[in-house]
Amino acid sequence: MLPEKPIALGILAPGSGATWMERIMVRWHHRIYLRHYFRLRPGGEEESRAWRPIVAAARMSEGITQLQAWLGLQVEKGLGSVG
């Protein structure tokens, strides 16, 4: 069962009904987390960026309708950067 307001990759799913405050807090928390993570792991940003379309493609099979458009966009961006 999905939570009422699913969160994925630091964004609130479109149509989740989240308040503006929830959106701000999720983005703020995600930004701080990633800043700290990448400070501890130099070069991790490039690695994370490279894996994003692969993870997005795999997550599309989960059938989370609120995320399908966003996940598809991540896959397309990844395919566009390949060549």
N, C-alpha and C positions, 0 to 999 in steps of 0.2 A: 504494500500500500504506500502510495506517495504522500509526502507531507503536504499540508494544505498550501504551503508557499515554497515550492522547491527552489533550491539554490544550486547553481552549477557554475563552476569556474569563476566565482566571484560576482556573478550577475544574478539578479532575481529574474526568474523566467517570465517572459511576456504574458500578460493576462493572469498573473498570479494574484492580483488584488492587493499587492503590497502597498503600504503607505509610503509617502515620500521620505519619512524618517527612517523606515526600514531600508529603503533603497540606499540612502546616504550611509547608514551604519554598515551595511554589507560592503559597499564599495570602499569605505574607509578601512574596515577590518582587513579586507582582501589586499589593499594597497600596502598596509603596514606589514602584513604577513609576508607578502612577496618581497618587499624591500629587505626585511630581515633575512629571509631565506637566501636570497641572492647575494647578500653581503657575506653570509657564511659559505656560500658555494659560488665562487667566481666562475664565470663562464656558463652558469646554469640557465641564464636567460636565453642564450642561443639554443641550448639543448631543449628547453621547455618549448620554445617557438617551433622547433623542428618536430616535436612529438605531438603538438596540438592537433593537426589535421588527422593524425592516426587515431588518437584518442577520441576525437569527435566522430570519426567514421564508426568506430566501435560502439560508441554510446548511441548512435542513431538506431541500432538494433534493439535498444531498450524500449522503444515505442513511447517515449515521453513527448506527447504531442506539442506541449508548450515550448519545447527546446528544438524541435526538428528544423525550423528555419535557421536558427542561430548555428546549430551544429552543421547544417549543410553549407552555410557561409564559411565556416572554419575549414571545411574540407575543400571547398572551391579555392579559398585563399592559398591553402597548402599546395593544391595541384597547380595553381598559377605560378607559384614560386619555383616549381620544378623545372620548367623550361618551356 
